[in-house]
Amino acid sequence: MMIAEKETPIIESKIIKAADKIFKVAVYGPDNYKAALITHYVYSKDKSLKKHAYEFLRDITADYLDEQELENLLEEQALQYLFPLNDVPFPKPALQQFTFIDLFAGIGGFRLAMQRLGGHCVFSSEWDKEAQKTYYANFGEIPFGDITKEETKKWVPKTFDVLCAGFPCQAFSIAGKRGGFNDTRGTLFFDVATIIQRHKPKAIFLENVKGLMNHDKGRTLSTILNTLREDLNYYVPDPQIMNAKYFGVPQNRERIFIVGFRKDLQINDFQYPEQGNVTKHLKDIVEKKVVNAKYYLSNQYLKTLKEHKARHESKGNGFGYEILDNNGIANAIIVGGMGRERNLVLDFKLKDFTPTTKIKGGINQEGVRRLTPREWARLQGFPDDFRISQVADASAYKQFGNSVAVPAIEATAEKVIEKIQKYLK
């Protein structure tokens, strides 16, 4: 029996009010995979997920709506109220050219690049809760969690065109072995390899730190390539070190890119995009307006940095803070260590030196400040409408420092898609 039409708005109001609590429970609680599946269904309308989406919806709304209320509202309506897509800055492309999955997704750098090329993301996975929050704010989809768990792997769609993964670098125990698939067990690459083995995508695109090239005296990369080429049967050209500074972002960021194609496609050659000229400089991404005083170093901290650098220089070392030239480019933004202090700038626009946070010694009046999270976002090629306000600054720095340089990914992905174009449905 349908509820009276005049009562429907009451139920709508009830679920809207509960939505924030439900979202927090779903994302941060043990039911994360349920919220992930629901948002994957809302985003893609994949019919194979519909039954599970409705079932999980009933589970996570049980404390807020009784069975009759949910039935009268209709599951589809409830899903739209809980996880609306009408305010997502980066929805799926109108013209979908290919499908891909986003592993170790972070905040969606790979996804931005692939969607710009017409890619439709059919699965995402990221274990960090703060990154999940940013990802959802921008794409309307909560990534599944820990990809090492079978509970997560089982939701990967049976077929998709491209596997994307920026997996962490780990050493393998390969002494006395041939360094293949079985020798990757216990590492995160093993989980990537397992998904490739099961689903056999047309192409793969992996990204990692430059150090992977020589990690464990080259054995780590050798094992990865042997696994992809021999055990998984992919054509994998020699990996390439790609620098973001040649792709329209003013950051000296070198990363290793590994691409591969299923051998039955008979793709036997691949050229990475050319790395030509630096076209953007720091002045192109720094804020034109006055930034918050909290980004300016305190007198005490600036004094400490100067003394620290002087001590190292007296020993013949070059370690220390660095103030960037506005006509130059930034050092690679990284998490921890001197990640922020090696990318300081001079900015004299601040006139009110009243501290907005607890600091010792007041704000320095030499104009020395850190780059803001938004400026870090620009250094990675994220557009200004990419949402980062949902998390604290410390988390934002971490997320962008761990992310990929979007334009470099996009330029390489474009070459990959060109190769498999004729095999796309």
N, C-alpha and C positions, 0 to 999 in steps of 0.2 A: 504494500500500500504506500502510495506516494504521500509525502508530507504536504500540507497546505502550502501553496505558493508563497503566501505572506510570511510564513515561518522560515523559509529557506534562508533569507539574509541573516537570521539569527545564528544559524549553524555556520554560515560562511564567516560571520564575524568571530565566532567561537574558534574556528580553526586558524583564522588569520592571527588572532591574539596568541594562540598556542604555538604558532609556527616557529618563533624564535627559540622557545624552549625545546621544541621537538628537534630543531636543527642542531642545537648544541648537544643534546643527548645522542642524536644519531651520528654526529661527526666525532665527538670526543669519547663516546661510550663504546661498549663492546659490539654495538650494532652498526659500526661504521660500514661494513660491507653491504648491509641492507640499504643504508642511505645512498651508498655509491651505486648500487644496482638501480634503485629507484630513479636517481638523477640520470643515469645512463639511458634508462627507458624514456624518461621525459624528453631528453635531448634527441634521441635517435628514433624513437617510436619503433624500435626493433620488436617485432611481434613475439619473438622467442623469449623476451624478457617480461612480457606483459603479465603473465600469470604470477610470476615471482614478485613483480613490482606491486601488484595489488595485495598479495599475501603479506609482504613486508610492510606495506602501508598500514594495514590493519594492526600489525604488531607494534609499530612505533607510535601509533596514534591512540592506542587502547586506553591510555590514561587521560585522554583529552576528549575523545568522542566515543559514544557507545555504538554498538553494532548498527542499531536502527538509524542513528544520525548519519553515520558514514554511508549506509546504503541509500538513504534519501538524498544525500548530497551527491552521490556518485563518485566512484574512485577517481575517475579522470579529473573531475573538478577539484577534488581534494589535492591531487598531485600538483595541479597548476597553482593552487593557493600556497602549498608548502614550498615548492621549488619552481617559482615563476621564471620564465625565459624572456619575458618582454622587456627586461631591463639589463640584458647581458650585452656588454660592449663588443664581444667577439663571438657571435653565433656561428653556426655551421654555414659554409658557403652556399649560396643559392644554387650554383651550378657545381655539382659534386663530380670531380674527375676521377678520383681514386679514394681508397680507404686506407687507413693506417692506425696503428696502435702506438701509444705514448707511454713507454716504460721509464721508471725513474724520472717521472715527469717534472718534478720540481714545481715551478710556477707556470710552466707552459711555453717555454721558449721554442721548443721543437714544434709545438702545436700551432703557435702563431705563424711560423714559417710555412708549415705544411698547409694550413688553411688558406693562406694567401695564394697558394698554387692550386687551390680547388680541392684540397684533401678533406675528407670527412673522417673525423676521429671516432672509432668504434669501441675503443677501450683505453682507459688511462689508469696508471698505478703510481702512487707516491705515498710513502709511509709517514712523512713529516706532517704533523697536524696543522702547523701554521702555514706551510706551503699549500696544503689542501684548501685552507680557507681562502688564500689568494687565488688559487686556481678556480675555485667555485665562483668567486666574485666576478671573474672575468669570462668564464666559459659556461657557467650555469651547470657545471658537472662536478661532483665530488669524486676524486680519484679513488679507486680501490686501494687498500693498504698494502701490507707486506707481500711482495711478489714471490718471496721464497715459500710462501704457504700454498698448499694445494687448494685451500679454500678460495684463494685469490685467483690462482691460475685457471680454475675451472670455469671462470666467467669470461675468459678470453674467447672472442668469437671464433668459429671454426675456420672461417676464411677472411683474409684481408690482404691488401696489396703490399704494404710496406711496414716493416717493423722499425721503430725509432727508439733508441735507448742511449742515454748518457750515463752509463753504469760506472760505479766506483772502481778504482784500480786496486786489485789485490794480487798477491803472489800465489803461485800454485806449487803444490808439492809434486814435482815431476822427476826427481832424481832417479835415474835408471829406467825411466819410462819413455814412451814415444811422445808424450805431451799432446794427447788428444782429448776427446770429449770426456772420458771417464776421469781424466786427471784434473778436470776443472771442478769436481765436486767440492762442496763446502764454500764455494765462492759465488758472488752475485752474477758473474758471467755465466756460470752453470745454469742459472735460472733463465737467462736470456737464450742460451743455447737450447735448453729444453723446450722453450716456446717455439723457437725456430724449427726444431725437429718435429714437433707435433703439428704445427700449422703450415709450415712450408710457404711463407710469404714469397712473393715474386722478388722483392728486394729488401735489403737491410741497410740501415744507416746508423752507425754507432759513433759516439763522440766520447773523448776522454782527455785527460791531461796530457801535456806534451811528454811528461816523464814516462808514460807507458812505453814509449819507444825503446828506452834503455832499462826499464824496470826489471829488477832481478837479472841483470846482465843480458837483457833481451829475451830471457826465457818466457816471460809472461806473454809478451806479444807473439812470440813464436807459437806458443800453445794455442792462443786465440785464433791465429791465422790457420794453423793446422786443423783445428776443430771445425772452423767454417769451411775450409777448402776440401778437406779429405773426409771428415766424418759427416758433415751436413750437406756436402755436395753443392757448394756455391762458388761461383767465379768471384774471386776477391782480388782486385788489383792492389798493388802496393799502397799501403796507407799513406796519407799526406798530412804534413803539418800545415795547418791553415791559420793565418793571422787575421784577426778581426779588423785590424787597421786598414786592410786593403778592401774592405767591403762597406765603407761608409760610416764607420763608427771610430771616434778618435781614442782608441785603446789598443795598446800593444799586448794582445792576448793570443797566444799560440796554443792551439789544441790539435790533437790528432783526430782525423776523420777516417773512418773505415766504412767503405760501402761494399755491397756484394749483391750478386744476382743469381737466382736459381739456375743451375747449369742447363736444365732442359729448355730454357728460353734461348739458349745459344747466343748469349751476349758475351763477347770475348774481348771487348775493349771498353775503356772508360777514361775520360779526361776530366780531371778536377778543374773547377773554374780558375781562370788566370788570376794571379795576385799581382796587380799592377801598381797603382799609385794611391797614396794617402790623399783622400779628398775632403775629409772633415778634420777639424781641429778642436781643441778644448773650448775655444771661444764660441763654437757653434752649439755647445750643449749646456754651458753654464747659465744659471738663472740671470735673467735681465732685471728682475725685481730684487728688492731687499729680502734676504732670507732670515729666518728666525735666528735670534742671537745664540741659541743653543748650539749652533753649528760652528761658532767661533771658539777657538781654543782659549782656555784660561791662561792668564799670565804664568801661573805656576806650572801648568802642563807644558806650555811652550818652552819655558826655561829648562824643564827636565829634558825635553826632546833635544834642545840645543846642546846641553851638557853631554847627553848620551851619544850624540853624533860626534862631538868633539873627542870623546874618549876613544871611539872606534877609529876616527881619522888619525889620532896620534899613534895608533897601532898599525896603521897602514890599511885599515879596512874601510869599505865604502858604505857600511850599513848605517841607516838612519832615516830620519824623515826627509821628505822632498817636497819643495814647493814647485808646482808645475808652471811651465810657460804657457800662457794663454794661446800662443800661436803653435804650440806643440800638441802632443797627445799624452794621454794618461798611461801610467803603468797598469799592468793587469790588476783588476780589482779582485781581491781574494778575501776569504773569511779568516779572521784572526790575525795574529802577528802584527805586522805593520801595514795591513791591508788598507786602512784609511789614512794612516800617517804618511804613506808614500804617495798619496794623491791629494796633497793640500793645495789650496789656491789662495791667491791674494784678491780680496774683495773689500773695497773701501766704501761700499754703499751704506753700511750700517752707521747710524748716527746715535741711536739710543743704546748705550752700553750697559743697561740694566740687565743683570743675569736673569734668565728664565728658569734655570736649574741651579742646584746647589753646587757651587764651584769654589775653589780656593784662589784668592788673589785677583778676582775680577776678570773681566774679558780683556784680552789683549787688544791693543789699539794699533797693531801693525797690520791689521787686515787679514790675518791668517785664519783660515777656516777649513773645515772638512767639506768635501762634496756632500750634497744632500742625497737621500735615497732616490729622489726623482732624477738627479743628475747621474747617479749610478745606473738607473734604469735606461737612460739615454745612451750611456756608454755601452750598454748591451743591445741597443737597437730596439728597445721597447717604446711604443708610442706613448704620448702623454695622456691618452685616455685609458691606459692600462691602470687598473685600480690597485693601489698599495696602501690606502688609508686604513684598511681593516686590521693591520698589524702594527706593532711597535717598531720604531726605527731600527732597533737592534736586530729584529727579525727580518725587516726589509733588506738591510745590508747583507745579512746572511743569505737571503733568498736570491738576490741579484748576483752576489759573489759566486754562488754555486750554479748559476744559470748558464745558459749558452748565449753566444752572441748571435742574435736572431738573423741578421743579414747574411752572415757567413753560412749559417745553416740553410737559409733559403736559396742562396746561390748554388750550393752543392746539391740540394734536394731537387732543384729545377733540372739539373743535369741527369739525376737519377730517374726522374719521371719521364724525361725525354726518351731514355733508353727502354722503358717498359711501356711506353704509350700504346703501342700497337697490340699489347697483350691485355689492356684494360677493357672491361666490359662497358 
